[in-house]
Amino acid sequence: MIHPFDTSTLAFVAGMRVARLATIDADGMPSLVPICFAVLDGEPPVIASVVDEKPKRVADRELARVRNIRRDSRVSIVVDRYDEEWSRLAWVQIRGRARIVEPGVDGHADAIETLREKYPQYRAMAIERRPVILIDVSRVRSWGLA
């Protein structure tokens, strides 16, 4: 399968530190949250994010993004670069289908390893016990990547 990323767009996305993940809530409305993420090598590449240990307002319930993905797997991600010099503005929009991958399931360990390589903060967290969101990319659009 040919993936929807060109080399420069994939490098831009992989190098960014934060993205915004949009899911669809129970009322059909978009729900948007910032996420840490990593690009998993493969053909095609997959986007990974972990439900980490940072404090959340939900105690023993699943996060809204997880509930939303279980109900409707369609998601969108935006990765952007802002600069006061507007000629350097750029963004990439990624659309795809997300799945929740529990520990021990194929793809989970690779996602955890890649996320820990990118974010040193994850090395001190027991994220290997947490679910991972894997996003199979179906469409990529970009602007400002010259």
N, C-alpha and C positions, 0 to 999 in steps of 0.2 A: 504494500500500500504506500503510495506517495503521500507524505504528510504535508499539511497546509502551511508550514513555516518555511520561509527562505532563511538562508544562513544568517544574515544580519538581523532579522527580526528575532530569530531564536536566541542569538547572542544578547540582544537588548533585553529580552524578557528574562533570560537566565541570570543576567547581571543585576537586576533590580532587587531591592530588599523587601518591598511590600507591594501588595496588589489589593484590589477591591473585588470581592466575590459577591455576585448577585445570584440569589436563589428566588424561588417563587413560593410565597407563603400560602397558607390555607385559604385565604381570600382571593388568591390569584394576583396579589400585588408583589412588586419586587421588594426584596429584603437585601440590603447591602451592608457588608462588613469588611473591614480591613483584615488581611490575612498575611502570614508569613507563608512562603511557598518555595518549592524547588521544581526544576524541570528534570524529569527522569529520562535518561538516555534511552532511546529505543526507536523503533520504526513503526508507527510514528511516536514522537515524544509524548509523554504524559505529564500533567501538572499534579503535584502532590502537596497537600497541606495536612497538618496533624491537629487534632483536637487536643491542645496542650494543657499544661497545668496552671497557666496564668489564671488569676482569680476571675471567675465569671459570676454573674448574678444568679445563675441557675444552680441549685445545690445538687440534688440527686436526679435531675431530669436531663434529657438530651438537650443540647443546644438547639436553638431554632434552625440554624443552618443545616444541622444533621437531620432534624425532623423534616425540613423542607425537601432535602435531597431524597430522603426515603420515600416521600410522597410523589415528587416530580423531579426527575434527574436532570432536567434542563438547567444549565447554569451559564453564566457569562462572567468573565474576569476582565478587568481593566488594569493595565500596568502603564504608568505614565511618568514622564519627566517634566517637571516644571522648572522654569528658569525665568528670572526677571528680564533676561534678554529673550524676547518672545520668538526670535528666529530659531532658538534651540528647543522649543516645546516639541514634545512627541508623545504619542500614545499607541498602545496596542490593545485591541479588543479580541478576546478569545472566547469562542462559544463552543460548548460541548455538552457531554453527558457525564455526570458525576456518579460515583459509587462510593459507598462506605465500606472500607476494608478493615476487618477486625484483626487483632494480633494473631499470628499463626497462619493467616491466609496469604496465598501467593501475591507478591507485590508489596506486602506490608514491610518486611525487613529492609528491602531495597529503598523504600521511601524513607524510613527512619534513618538509615545510614546517610542518604543524600541530604536530608534536612539537617542532620547533625554536622555534616561537613560545612554547610552554608551558614548555620547559626550556632555559634559557640554556646549560647544560652541553653540550647537543647541538650547539650552534653551533661548538664547537671540535673536534667529532668527525666523522669521515668516514662518518656513518651513511647517506649516500646510496648507499654501496657495500654496505650490509648488507640482509639480508632483513627484511621487515616482516610482522608478524602482524596480519591484519585479521579482526575478529570481527563477523559478521552476527548481530545480536541477534534472538532469537526470543521471549524472555520476560524480564520485569522484575518483581521483587518488592521491596518496601521496608518498612521499619519505622522509626518515629520521626521521619518527615519531616512535621511539622505545619505 
